[in-house]
Amino acid sequence: MKGQDLKPHIGIFGRRNVGKSLFINALTGSDVAIVSEMAGTTTDPVRKSMEIFGIGPVVLIDTAGIDDVGMLGEKRTAKTLEVIKQIDCAILLISNNIFGEFEEALMKRFNEWNLPSLIVYNKSDEEPLKLPMNAVEFSALTRKNLDGVLDALKKTIPATAYHQPSLLKGIIRRGDVVMLITPIDSEAPDGRMILPQVMAIRDVLDQDAVNIVIKETEAAEFLHSTGIKPALVLTDSQAFGFVSKIIPLEVPLSSFSVAFARMRGPFDDYLRGTQHIAELKDGDKVLMLESCTHQVSCEDIGRHKLPKWLTAFTQKKLEFEIAAGLTEMKYPIREYALVIQCGGCMITRRQVLGRLSDALKAGVPVSNYGMTIAYLNGIFDRAVSPFLP
C-alpha cells in the first residue's frame, strides 16, 4: 500500500454487467476500468485514485459482481465483501429496475458495518426508476446527471474520512514544548523523515505548540544543557529502552506508534490485549499485521525485531506470521493467540478497524507495535498514560 490509502475509499458494488466499470469511467472522465459486455470482466477489486471537487482526493474501488457464480465466482464474491471493511463509503449500482436478494444482502452488510452508502440507478433515457426507493438516477453511458451523483456522494461520504483527526489535540496545549526523538538508522529513508514523524511535527504546530526534533543520542545532553522540561516526549517505539532511561519520570513519555493507536485504532482493545503477552504459551501463533509494503531489512520491526523481543521476553517457542497489505492469513483467525497491528500511519481508521474486526469478534487479543514494545520494556503504563482520560 502507498500513501493513497490515506484518501477516503469508495467501493462500487453491484451485480455483474450492471455497469460498475462504466460508472467509474464516467466519474473519472477517462477509461480506467475495463468495460465489456461479457459478465464477470472485473475479477479482483481494482483501485483508482481521482479527485472529486468538494471532497478532494479519493480512491475508487471497482469490485466483482456480487452475483458471480461457480467456485471461482465464490472467491471473487468473497474478495468483494472484504472490500467493505476497507472503505469509507459504498455506492450500490442497480439497473433494469432490479433490486433483489443480492442487493438486500449488500445493504445488510453495509448497515452491519455502519457504512454510509448511496444507491445509484444506472439507466437509459427510456428506463426511469420505478422501484419505491431513494436512488440517484444516472446514465453511465451518456453521463447524464453526473452532477447529481457527485452532489449525493458529497453528502454521503463521512467528513471524518477526509478530515484526519488530530494526533495530539487535547494532549498538549498552546505554547507547550514537545520533544520528538527520531532515531536515524537503516530503516530511516534517505534525506527525509517517515510519515508518523512528519504528521507529529505538523500536529504540534497546529496546536500552536513548540517542536524540538532531535536524535536519541543528543536528547540527554540537550535537556541537561538547556534545562527545558518538555510537556511531552514522543519517540520511535524501538528506542523506548534507551529513551525511557534518559527522560525524567515526571516528563510524560510515549511514542509515535502509541499516539497512532489512539487516533487510528481500537485503543481500549489494545490496552486490554497487550496484557495477554504475559500469558503466551509454547506453540502459540502470533499474527503481525502490517498496513504497508516496504523493502525488508534485518532491522525490520515486524518481521525480525518484535518476534525476537517477544521470544526473549516470554521465553516461549512462538510461531510468528506476517500479513502485509492485503495478504491473506495462513490460519483461521481463532487459531492466533495474539494479533499485533502496526501503527497504521498509511491507512484510515476504518481500515485499521476492518483489519482487526475478525480478531475482535473472535475474542482474540489485539495489540499495537508501540504498545507491545512499551510492555516488553516495562514502561507500558508510562507510555499509555498521556492518552488516558
C-alpha positions as CSV (number, residue, x, y, z in Angstrom):
1,M,0.0,0.0,0.0
2,K,1.1,3.5,-0.6
3,G,0.1,7.0,0.6
4,Q,-3.1,6.9,-1.4
5,D,-4.6,4.8,1.4
6,L,-5.0,7.9,3.5
7,K,-7.6,9.1,1.0
8,P,-11.2,8.2,1.5
9,H,-12.0,4.9,-0.2
10,I,-15.3,4.5,-2.1
11,G,-16.4,1.0,-3.1
12,I,-18.5,0.4,-6.2
13,F,-20.8,-2.6,-5.8
14,G,-23.5,-4.4,-7.8
15,R,-24.3,-7.4,-10.0
16,R,-22.3,-8.5,-13.0
17,N,-22.7,-6.3,-16.0
18,V,-24.6,-3.7,-14.1
19,G,-22.2,-1.0,-15.4
20,K,-19.8,-0.6,-12.5
21,S,-16.7,-0.2,-14.7
22,L,-18.5,2.2,-17.0
23,F,-19.7,4.1,-13.9
24,I,-16.1,4.5,-12.7
25,N,-15.0,5.7,-16.1
26,A,-17.8,8.3,-16.1
27,L,-16.8,9.6,-12.6
28,T,-13.1,9.8,-13.5
29,G,-13.7,11.1,-17.0
30,S,-11.3,8.5,-18.5
31,D,-11.2,4.9,-19.5
32,V,-9.5,3.5,-16.3
33,A,-11.7,0.4,-15.9
34,I,-12.2,-2.4,-18.5
35,V,-15.7,-2.3,-20.0
36,S,-17.1,-5.4,-21.7
37,E,-20.5,-6.9,-22.5
38,M,-19.2,-10.2,-21.1
39,A,-20.3,-10.7,-17.5
40,G,-17.6,-11.0,-14.9
41,T,-14.9,-8.9,-16.6
42,T,-13.8,-7.5,-13.3
43,T,-12.2,-10.1,-11.1
44,D,-10.2,-8.8,-8.2
45,P,-11.1,-5.4,-6.8
46,V,-9.4,-2.6,-8.8
47,R,-8.4,0.7,-7.2
48,K,-8.2,4.1,-9.0
49,S,-7.2,7.4,-7.4
50,M,-9.1,10.5,-8.5
51,E,-10.1,14.0,-7.3
52,I,-13.7,14.9,-6.6
53,F,-14.4,18.6,-6.3
54,G,-15.7,19.4,-2.8
55,I,-14.3,16.2,-1.4
56,G,-10.7,16.0,-2.6
57,P,-8.6,13.0,-3.5
58,V,-10.3,9.7,-3.2
59,V,-9.7,6.0,-4.1
60,L,-12.5,4.3,-6.1
61,I,-12.6,0.5,-5.9
62,D,-14.3,-1.4,-8.7
63,T,-15.5,-4.8,-7.4
64,A,-16.5,-8.1,-9.0
65,G,-20.2,-8.8,-9.5
66,I,-21.9,-9.8,-6.3
67,D,-23.9,-12.4,-8.2
68,D,-20.8,-14.2,-9.6
69,V,-21.2,-18.0,-9.9
70,G,-19.1,-21.1,-9.6
71,M,-16.2,-21.9,-7.4
72,L,-14.1,-19.0,-8.9
73,G,-17.1,-16.7,-8.6
74,E,-17.4,-17.5,-4.9
75,K,-13.8,-16.5,-4.4
76,R,-14.4,-13.2,-6.3
77,T,-17.5,-12.5,-4.2
78,A,-15.6,-13.1,-1.0
79,K,-13.0,-10.6,-2.1
80,T,-15.8,-8.1,-2.9
81,L,-17.2,-8.5,0.6
82,E,-13.8,-8.0,2.1
83,V,-13.7,-4.6,0.5
84,I,-16.5,-3.4,2.8
85,K,-14.0,-3.5,5.7
86,Q,-11.6,-1.2,3.9
87,I,-13.8,1.6,2.6
88,D,-15.4,4.8,4.0
89,C,-18.4,4.9,1.7
90,A,-20.2,2.4,-0.6
91,I,-22.1,3.0,-3.9
92,L,-24.6,0.3,-4.9
93,L,-25.3,0.3,-8.6
94,I,-28.5,-1.2,-9.9
95,S,-30.2,-1.3,-13.3
96,N,-33.2,-2.6,-15.1
97,N,-35.3,-1.8,-12.0
98,I,-33.9,-4.9,-10.3
99,F,-33.4,-4.8,-6.5
100,G,-33.4,-8.4,-5.1
101,E,-31.6,-10.7,-2.7
102,F,-28.1,-9.7,-3.8
103,E,-28.7,-6.0,-3.3
104,E,-30.6,-6.7,0.0
105,A,-27.6,-8.7,1.3
106,L,-25.2,-6.0,0.4
107,M,-27.3,-3.3,2.1
108,K,-27.4,-5.5,5.2
109,R,-23.6,-5.8,5.2
110,F,-23.3,-2.0,4.8
111,N,-25.6,-1.5,7.8
112,E,-23.7,-4.1,9.9
113,W,-20.5,-2.0,9.3
114,N,-22.3,1.3,9.8
115,L,-21.0,2.1,6.3
116,P,-22.5,5.2,4.6
117,S,-24.0,4.1,1.3
118,L,-25.6,5.5,-1.8
119,I,-27.8,3.7,-4.4
120,V,-27.4,4.8,-8.0
121,Y,-29.8,3.7,-10.7
122,N,-27.8,3.2,-13.9
123,K,-30.5,3.8,-16.6
124,S,-31.2,4.7,-20.2
125,D,-33.5,7.5,-21.0
126,E,-36.3,5.0,-21.8
127,E,-35.9,3.2,-18.5
128,P,-36.8,5.5,-15.5
129,L,-36.7,4.2,-11.9
130,K,-39.9,2.5,-11.0
131,L,-38.8,1.0,-7.7
132,P,-40.1,2.6,-4.5
133,M,-36.6,3.7,-3.1
134,N,-34.4,6.7,-2.7
135,A,-31.9,6.3,-5.5
136,V,-30.0,8.8,-7.7
137,E,-30.8,8.2,-11.4
138,F,-27.7,8.4,-13.7
139,S,-26.7,7.2,-17.1
140,A,-23.1,5.8,-17.1
141,L,-23.2,5.7,-20.9
142,T,-24.1,9.3,-21.5
143,R,-23.0,10.6,-18.1
144,K,-26.4,12.3,-17.7
145,N,-26.9,13.7,-14.1
146,L,-23.2,13.3,-13.2
147,D,-23.5,16.4,-11.1
148,G,-26.4,14.8,-9.2
149,V,-24.3,11.7,-8.4
150,L,-21.4,13.9,-7.2
151,D,-23.7,16.0,-5.0
152,A,-25.2,12.9,-3.4
153,L,-21.8,11.4,-2.9
154,K,-20.6,14.6,-1.1
155,K,-23.5,14.3,1.3
156,T,-23.0,10.6,1.8
157,I,-19.2,10.2,2.4
158,P,-18.4,11.0,6.1
159,A,-16.5,14.1,6.7
160,T,-14.2,12.2,9.1
161,A,-13.0,10.2,6.1
162,Y,-11.1,13.2,4.6
163,H,-10.6,15.3,7.7
164,Q,-7.8,13.5,9.5
165,P,-8.3,13.6,13.3
166,S,-5.6,15.2,15.4
167,L,-2.8,13.2,16.8
168,L,-2.3,15.3,19.9
169,K,-5.3,17.5,20.3
170,G,-6.4,17.5,23.9
171,I,-3.0,16.2,24.9
172,I,-0.9,19.3,24.5
173,R,-1.7,23.0,24.9
174,R,-0.7,26.2,23.2
175,G,2.9,27.1,24.0
176,D,3.8,23.6,25.2
177,V,7.3,22.3,24.3
178,V,7.1,18.9,22.7
179,M,10.3,16.9,22.1
180,L,10.2,14.5,19.2
181,I,13.0,11.9,19.3
182,T,13.7,10.5,15.9
183,P,16.4,7.9,15.6
184,I,18.3,7.8,12.2
185,D,19.0,4.1,11.5
186,S,18.9,1.8,8.5
187,E,15.1,1.9,8.5
188,A,15.1,5.7,8.1
189,P,14.6,6.8,4.5
190,D,17.4,8.8,3.0
191,G,17.0,12.6,3.1
192,R,13.6,12.6,4.7
193,M,11.5,11.6,7.7
194,I,8.9,8.9,8.0
195,L,5.2,9.8,7.9
196,P,4.4,9.5,11.6
197,Q,7.2,11.9,12.5
198,V,6.1,14.4,9.8
199,M,2.5,14.2,11.0
200,A,3.5,14.7,14.6
201,I,5.6,17.8,13.7
202,R,2.6,19.3,11.8
203,D,0.2,18.4,14.6
204,V,2.3,20.1,17.2
205,L,2.4,23.2,15.1
206,D,-1.4,23.0,14.6
207,Q,-1.8,23.1,18.4
208,D,0.3,26.3,18.5
209,A,3.0,24.4,20.4
210,V,6.8,24.2,20.0
211,N,8.7,21.4,18.3
212,I,12.1,20.1,19.4
213,V,13.2,17.4,16.9
214,I,16.3,15.6,18.0
215,K,18.1,12.2,17.7
216,E,18.1,9.9,20.7
217,T,21.8,10.3,21.1
218,E,21.6,14.0,21.6
219,A,18.5,14.2,23.8
220,A,20.1,13.8,27.3
221,E,22.8,16.5,26.6
222,F,20.1,18.9,25.3
223,L,17.9,18.5,28.3
224,H,20.9,18.9,30.7
225,S,22.4,22.0,28.9
226,T,19.1,23.9,28.3
227,G,17.1,23.0,31.4
228,I,14.0,22.7,29.2
229,K,11.3,20.4,30.6
230,P,9.1,19.2,27.8
231,A,5.3,18.9,28.2
232,L,5.5,15.7,26.2
233,V,8.2,13.5,24.7
234,L,7.4,11.2,21.7
235,T,10.0,8.8,20.5
236,D,10.2,6.0,18.0
237,S,9.0,2.9,19.8
238,Q,12.1,1.0,19.0
239,A,14.1,3.5,21.1
240,F,11.9,3.1,24.2
241,G,14.5,1.1,26.1
242,F,17.2,3.8,25.7
243,V,14.9,6.9,25.8
244,S,13.0,5.9,29.0
245,K,16.2,5.9,30.9
246,I,17.2,9.5,30.0
247,I,13.8,11.2,30.2
248,P,12.9,12.1,33.8
249,L,9.9,10.2,35.2
250,E,8.0,13.4,35.7
251,V,8.1,14.1,32.0
252,P,5.2,12.4,30.0
253,L,6.8,9.9,27.6
254,S,5.2,7.9,24.7
255,S,5.8,7.0,21.1
256,F,4.5,7.9,17.6
257,S,3.0,4.4,17.3
258,V,1.1,4.7,20.6
259,A,-0.2,8.1,19.5
260,F,-1.5,6.5,16.3
261,A,-3.0,3.6,18.3
262,R,-5.2,6.3,19.9
263,M,-6.0,8.1,16.7
264,R,-6.5,5.2,14.3
265,G,-7.1,2.0,16.3
266,P,-9.3,0.5,18.9
267,F,-7.3,1.9,21.8
268,D,-9.2,0.3,24.6
269,D,-8.9,-3.1,23.0
270,Y,-5.2,-2.5,22.6
271,L,-4.9,-1.7,26.3
272,R,-6.6,-5.0,27.3
273,G,-5.0,-7.1,24.6
274,T,-1.4,-6.1,25.3
275,Q,-1.6,-7.6,28.7
276,H,-2.0,-11.0,27.2
277,I,1.6,-11.0,26.2
278,A,2.4,-12.4,29.6
279,E,0.0,-15.3,29.0
280,L,1.6,-16.6,25.8
281,K,2.5,-20.3,25.8
282,D,4.7,-22.6,23.8
283,G,3.3,-23.2,20.3
284,D,1.1,-20.1,20.3
285,K,0.7,-18.3,17.0
286,V,1.2,-14.5,16.8
287,L,-0.1,-12.6,13.8
288,M,1.8,-9.4,12.9
289,L,-0.3,-7.1,10.8
290,E,1.5,-4.5,8.6
291,S,-0.5,-2.0,6.6
292,C,2.1,-1.1,4.0
293,T,4.6,-2.8,1.9
294,H,8.3,-1.9,2.0
295,Q,11.7,-3.4,1.5
296,V,12.7,-5.8,4.3
297,S,15.9,-5.5,6.2
298,C,17.5,-7.2,9.1
299,E,16.2,-4.3,11.3
300,D,12.6,-4.7,10.1
301,I,10.4,-4.2,13.2
302,G,7.6,-6.6,12.4
303,R,9.5,-9.4,10.8
304,H,12.6,-9.5,12.9
305,K,12.8,-7.3,15.9
306,L,9.4,-7.8,17.5
307,P,9.5,-11.6,17.1
308,K,13.0,-11.7,18.6
309,W,12.0,-9.4,21.5
310,L,8.7,-11.3,22.2
311,T,10.5,-14.7,22.2
312,A,13.2,-13.4,24.7
313,F,10.6,-11.8,26.9
314,T,8.2,-14.8,27.1
315,Q,10.9,-17.5,26.9
316,K,8.4,-19.4,24.8
317,K,8.5,-21.1,21.4
318,L,6.2,-18.9,19.4
319,E,5.1,-19.1,15.8
320,F,5.0,-15.7,14.0
321,E,3.2,-14.8,10.8
322,I,3.4,-11.5,8.9
323,A,0.4,-10.3,6.9
324,A,1.3,-7.2,4.9
325,G,-1.1,-5.1,3.0
326,L,-4.0,-7.3,1.8
327,T,-2.1,-10.6,2.3
328,E,-4.3,-13.4,3.3
329,M,-3.6,-15.1,6.7
330,K,-2.3,-18.6,6.9
331,Y,-4.6,-19.8,9.6
332,P,-8.2,-19.1,10.7
333,I,-8.2,-16.1,13.0
334,R,-9.3,-18.1,16.1
335,E,-6.0,-20.0,16.0
336,Y,-4.0,-17.0,16.8
337,A,-3.2,-16.2,20.5
338,L,-2.4,-12.6,19.7
339,V,-2.7,-10.1,16.9
340,I,-0.3,-7.1,16.8
341,Q,-1.2,-4.3,14.4
342,C,1.4,-1.8,13.2
343,G,0.8,1.9,13.9
344,G,-1.5,2.2,10.8
345,C,0.0,5.5,9.6
346,M,-0.6,4.6,6.0
347,I,-4.3,3.7,6.2
348,T,-7.5,5.2,7.6
349,R,-9.1,4.4,11.0
350,R,-11.9,2.4,9.3
351,Q,-9.3,0.3,7.5
352,V,-7.5,-0.4,10.8
353,L,-10.7,-1.4,12.4
354,G,-11.6,-3.5,9.4
355,R,-8.4,-5.4,9.6
356,L,-8.9,-6.2,13.3
357,S,-12.6,-6.8,13.2
358,D,-12.5,-10.6,12.7
359,A,-10.0,-10.9,15.6
360,L,-12.1,-8.8,17.9
361,K,-15.3,-10.7,17.0
362,A,-13.5,-14.0,17.7
363,G,-12.2,-12.7,21.1
364,V,-8.5,-12.8,20.0
365,P,-6.4,-10.2,21.9
366,V,-5.1,-7.4,19.8
367,S,-2.2,-5.0,20.4
368,N,-0.2,-2.4,18.6
369,Y,3.6,-2.3,17.7
370,G,4.3,0.6,20.0
371,M,2.2,-0.6,22.9
372,T,3.8,-4.1,22.6
373,I,7.3,-2.6,22.7
374,A,6.4,-0.5,25.7
375,Y,5.2,-3.6,27.5
376,L,8.3,-5.5,26.7
377,N,10.4,-2.7,28.1
378,G,8.4,-2.5,31.3
379,I,7.1,1.0,30.6
380,F,3.6,0.2,29.3
381,D,1.7,2.3,32.0
382,R,4.0,5.2,31.4
383,A,3.7,5.1,27.6
384,V,-0.1,5.0,27.5
385,S,-0.8,7.4,30.4
386,P,-0.6,10.6,28.3
387,F,-3.5,9.3,26.2
388,L,-5.8,8.0,29.0
389,P,-8.8,10.1,30.0
